[in-house]
Amino acid sequence: MELIYGGILVLSLIAAVSLSLYYQRKSRIHQLPHNNPQAFLEKGLRQEGKKLVAVIGGDAVHGNISYNFVDDAARRKNCTDYQFINAGVNGSTAYDVLQRLDGVIACQPEFIVILVGLNDAAAKIAPDLARKNVKLAQQLEKPSLLVYEKNLALIVSRLKAETSAKIGLLSLPVVGENLFSKANKEIDQYNEVIKKTAEMTNVSYLPFNEKLKAYLKGKGHTRGRSLKTGTKLYEKTIIEHFVYGYSLDRISARNGYLLLTDGMHLNSTAGMMAAHQIELFLKKNELKAIQ
């Protein structure tokens, strides 16, 4: 009898430890990037002689449930004269970015790159996933294309008024890999807004979406796996990455994608394309400065 009770106790302890480890690992999704604006300011991380680049946005920029293309850009040989701060926060919409611009402005970067809008669009293209986003529930206005356009314009306007930074707007990535899906048609509308905003405010438009589409077309993969509107694949990806330690690329392959992990977040192939767009943006501005 004592052996039975002892066995039950051991199993209970193992279950408790496993559950604690599970939640501890899963909670890493909320950890901010090591080079976030607050850390940059509080720890005095500014590197002398380097130009500062701030990258602002949501999940794709944050880079822990999506490939960290900000760190990738910082490692590139053409970017050795630049220092990067990562102002991405998972779940962020354009409204959320607008609320936390103070930290970015306080850093006084020479360059700013913005990639935001997927969580705005999620309210329509992935409503089940959007309902899990606490930040969306806290917004005063229901997310829509018009609300996004207004907030994006306000972001650019404030950054232009309160910094001397050169600004680049990355177009939103594909959602799912069926380029003819309703979800990607919706994203196309958001990217038209980004392009129009860039033109009207005289900032740079960085064609990230277009490069992803060209890659899929080159692979003959324009009707790949569509974005799933439910949360199952997203939750599975979170567990596999944070709890089991699977790489984003392994998860991507298991889920049948070439560029994405769960239909919305980037693997390394897509992330490297975003990093390349930043690299080109910096290089072009460098050449303009010389001329």
C-alpha positions in Angstrom: 0.0 0.0 0.0 2.8 2.4 0.9 4.4 1.6 -2.5 1.2 2.6 -4.2 0.9 5.9 -2.3 4.6 6.5 -2.9 4.1 5.9 -6.6 1.1 8.2 -6.8 3.1 10.9 -4.9 6.0 10.7 -7.4 3.7 10.8 -10.4 1.9 13.8 -8.9 5.2 15.6 -8.4 6.3 14.8 -11.9 3.0 16.1 -13.3 3.3 19.3 -11.2 6.9 20.0 -12.3 5.9 19.3 -15.9 3.0 21.6 -15.8 5.1 24.3 -14.2 7.7 23.9 -16.8 5.1 24.0 -19.6 3.6 27.3 -18.4 7.1 28.8 -17.7 8.3 28.0 -21.3 5.0 29.1 -22.9 5.2 32.5 -21.0 8.3 33.3 -22.9 6.0 34.6 -25.7 5.6 37.8 -23.5 9.3 38.5 -23.1 10.3 41.7 -24.9 13.3 41.7 -27.2 16.7 42.3 -25.5 17.1 45.5 -27.5 13.7 47.0 -26.8 13.5 50.9 -26.4 13.1 50.8 -22.7 16.2 48.6 -22.2 18.1 50.8 -24.7 17.4 53.9 -22.7 17.7 52.6 -19.1 20.9 50.7 -19.7 22.6 53.3 -21.9 23.2 50.9 -24.8 23.9 53.5 -27.5 27.1 52.5 -29.4 29.3 55.5 -30.3 29.8 56.0 -34.0 26.8 53.9 -35.1 23.5 55.2 -36.6 20.4 54.0 -34.8 17.7 52.1 -36.5 14.3 51.5 -34.8 12.0 48.8 -36.1 8.4 49.1 -34.9 5.5 46.7 -35.1 3.8 43.6 -33.8 4.4 39.9 -33.9 6.6 39.9 -37.0 8.9 42.5 -35.6 9.0 41.2 -32.0 10.5 38.1 -33.4 9.9 35.3 -30.9 6.9 33.6 -32.5 8.1 34.8 -35.8 11.7 34.8 -37.2 13.7 37.7 -35.7 14.5 39.7 -38.8 15.6 42.7 -36.8 18.6 40.7 -35.4 19.2 39.2 -38.8 19.5 42.7 -40.3 21.9 43.8 -37.6 24.2 40.8 -38.5 24.4 41.8 -42.2 27.8 43.0 -43.5 26.2 46.1 -45.0 24.7 47.0 -41.6 27.9 47.0 -39.4 27.7 50.8 -39.1 24.2 50.6 -37.6 22.7 49.7 -34.3 19.2 48.3 -34.0 16.4 48.6 -31.4 13.4 46.3 -31.6 10.2 48.1 -30.8 8.0 45.1 -31.7 5.4 43.7 -29.3 3.3 40.6 -30.0 -0.4 41.3 -30.6 0.1 45.0 -31.5 -2.1 46.9 -33.9 -1.4 50.3 -35.5 -3.3 51.8 -32.6 -1.0 50.1 -30.0 2.1 51.3 -31.8 0.7 54.8 -31.8 0.3 54.6 -28.0 3.9 53.6 -27.3 5.8 56.0 -29.7 7.2 58.0 -26.8 9.9 55.3 -26.1 11.0 55.2 -29.8 11.1 59.0 -30.0 13.2 59.2 -26.8 15.8 57.0 -28.5 16.1 59.5 -31.4 16.9 57.0 -34.1 18.3 58.1 -37.5 16.1 55.5 -39.3 12.7 54.0 -38.5 11.2 51.0 -40.2 7.5 50.1 -39.5 5.7 46.8 -40.1 2.3 46.8 -38.5 -1.2 45.8 -39.7 -1.6 42.0 -39.5 -3.3 42.2 -36.1 -5.6 45.0 -37.5 -6.5 42.7 -40.4 -6.9 39.7 -38.2 -10.3 41.0 -36.9 -11.7 40.2 -40.3 -9.5 37.4 -41.7 -8.9 35.4 -38.5 -11.7 36.4 -36.1 -11.2 33.5 -33.7 -7.5 34.3 -33.3 -8.4 38.0 -33.0 -10.7 37.3 -30.1 -7.7 35.9 -28.2 -5.8 39.2 -28.6 -6.3 41.2 -25.4 -4.9 44.3 -27.1 -7.8 44.3 -29.6 -10.4 44.1 -26.9 -8.9 47.2 -25.3 -9.1 49.4 -28.4 -11.7 52.2 -28.4 -12.5 51.7 -32.0 -13.2 48.3 -33.7 -10.3 47.5 -36.0 -11.1 48.2 -39.7 -9.2 49.3 -42.8 -10.3 52.9 -42.2 -9.2 52.9 -38.6 -5.9 51.4 -39.6 -5.3 54.0 -42.3 -6.0 56.8 -39.8 -3.6 55.3 -37.2 -0.8 54.6 -39.6 -1.0 58.2 -40.9 -0.8 59.4 -37.3 2.2 57.2 -36.5 4.1 58.6 -39.5 3.1 62.2 -38.8 4.3 62.1 -35.2 7.6 60.4 -36.1 8.3 63.0 -38.8 7.4 65.8 -36.4 9.4 64.6 -33.4 12.4 62.9 -35.0 14.7 63.6 -37.9 14.6 59.9 -38.9 14.3 58.5 -42.4 11.2 56.4 -42.4 10.4 53.2 -44.3 7.1 51.3 -44.3 7.2 47.6 -45.0 4.2 46.1 -46.8 2.5 43.3 -44.9 3.5 39.7 -45.6 1.2 37.2 -47.2 -1.3 35.4 -44.9 -1.4 31.7 -45.9 0.2 30.8 -49.2 -2.9 30.8 -51.4 -2.4 34.1 -53.1 -6.0 34.0 -54.5 -7.6 33.6 -51.0 -10.0 36.1 -49.5 -7.4 36.7 -46.7 -4.7 37.7 -49.1 -7.1 39.9 -51.1 -7.8 41.7 -47.7 -4.1 42.1 -47.1 -3.7 43.6 -50.5 -6.1 46.3 -49.5 -4.0 47.1 -46.4 -0.9 47.2 -48.5 -2.5 49.7 -50.8 -3.1 51.9 -47.7 0.6 51.5 -46.8 1.7 52.5 -50.3 -0.6 55.4 -50.4 0.5 56.6 -46.9 4.1 56.4 -48.0 3.5 58.5 -51.1 1.4 61.1 -49.3 3.9 61.5 -46.4 7.0 61.2 -48.6 8.5 58.2 -46.8 9.9 55.0 -48.3 7.7 52.1 -49.3 9.5 48.7 -48.8 7.9 46.0 -51.0 8.1 43.0 -48.6 4.8 41.5 -49.6 5.7 41.7 -53.3 9.0 39.8 -52.7 7.2 37.0 -50.9 4.7 36.7 -53.7 7.5 36.6 -56.3 9.2 33.8 -54.3 6.0 31.8 -54.2 5.4 32.3 -57.9 8.9 31.3 -58.7 8.3 28.0 -56.8 5.0 27.4 -58.6 3.3 27.6 -55.1 0.7 30.4 -55.6 -2.2 28.1 -54.4 -0.5 26.7 -51.3 -2.1 26.2 -47.9 -4.6 28.9 -47.0 -4.8 30.7 -43.7 -6.9 28.8 -41.1 -9.4 31.1 -39.4 -9.3 29.1 -36.1 -6.7 29.1 -33.4 -5.7 25.4 -33.4 -2.7 25.7 -35.7 -1.5 28.9 -33.9 -1.7 27.2 -30.5 0.0 24.1 -31.8 2.8 26.2 -33.1 3.3 28.1 -29.8 3.5 24.8 -27.9 5.9 23.2 -30.4 8.2 26.2 -30.4 8.2 27.3 -26.8 7.6 24.1 -24.9 9.1 21.4 -27.2 11.8 23.7 -28.6 11.1 23.0 -32.3 12.6 25.6 -34.7 10.3 27.8 -36.6 11.5 26.3 -39.9 10.8 22.8 -38.7 7.3 23.9 -37.6 6.8 25.6 -41.0 7.7 22.4 -42.9 5.5 20.3 -40.7 2.6 22.6 -41.4 3.1 22.6 -45.1 4.3 26.2 -45.6 7.3 27.6 -47.5 7.4 31.0 -45.9 5.2 30.9 -42.8 4.9 28.8 -39.7 1.1 28.9 -38.9 -0.2 31.0 -41.8 0.6 34.4 -40.2 4.1 34.3 -38.7 7.4 34.2 -40.6 10.0 31.4 -40.9 13.6 32.2 -41.7 13.1 32.3 -45.5 10.5 35.1 -45.2 12.3 36.8 -42.3 15.5 37.1 -44.3 13.6 38.8 -47.1 12.3 41.4 -44.5 15.9 41.9 -43.3 17.1 42.3 -46.9 14.5 45.1 -47.4 15.8 46.9 -44.4 19.4 46.5 -45.6 18.4 47.9 -49.0 16.6 50.8 -47.4 19.7 51.8 -45.3 22.0 51.4 -48.3 19.8 53.6 -50.6 19.7 56.4 -47.9 23.5 56.1 -47.5 23.9 56.6 -51.3 21.6 59.6 -51.2 23.6 61.1 -48.4 26.8 60.8 -50.5 25.2 62.3 -53.5 
